[in-house]
Amino acid sequence: MNIDLSDANYIEIVVGLIGVALIVAGSGISAKRKKIIAVGIKAEGVVFAMEEEAGSIGVNGQTLYSPIIRFVTIDKEWVTEKYTFGISSKHSVINPSYKEGDKVTVIYDPKNIKDFVIDDFNAKAIGPVCVVIGTLAIIGSILYFVYQSGFHF
């Protein structure tokens, strides 16, 4: 078995790099979430609006949206901010993550009230899901590279 990178199909390299990016992003999302939960304060909020993401096209050509969350802090201060990790199609049957008027529980950083996370399954799962998909992408690209190199299991 002689491996020569000049003969390689670079798709496995691209998929491997995407896997690394997903692992880094997922780890960052999880770390931010853990940090906010460790020092944060829970508050009840509402999905105030859905903001269209500029130039975004989702599955089946659907436009993607980010929820605008509104909640009141313990000091009775109103916060209305876009939740960056809640992108979904607005009224999708497949992924109706958030809709205008939905009640949500948020955990916010008391030192920076605009830094918050939504406390629900979708928000909890995004970091670990990115890490798992990234890991599978790396494993798949390595197996594909080995298989293309002439080694068959």
C-alpha positions, 0 to 999 in steps of 0.5 A: 500500500503506497499512499501518495497525496498527489493522487488523493481525491481532495473531497476527504480533506475538505470533509475532514476540515468541515468535521474539525470546524464542526467540532470546534464550533460545537465545543465553543457553543457547549462551553459558552452554554456551560459558562452562562448556566454556571453564573446565570439567572433564569427568566421567563421569556417570549419569542417576540419576533422571527428575523429573516437571516439575510441571504440564507436558504434552508432545506428545500429553499426555505428562508431561515429565521432567528428568533428575537427573544424578549424577557425581563431581568431580575432587576426589572430591565427589559431585554429584546435580543436576537438568539443566534443559535436558534435559526429555523424555518419560520413555519416549517412542519419539519423543524418548528423550533420557535414561533412568534409568541412561544414562551421560552425559559432563558438563562442570562449572564447577570454581568452582561444581560444580552448574553443568554441561552434558551433552556430547552432541548434544541438549544442544549443539543446543538453543541453536542450534535455538532461535535458528533457530526464533526467526529463522524465526518472526520472518521468517514473522510479517513475511512474513505481516504484509506479505502481509496488508497487501495486498502479494503476491509 
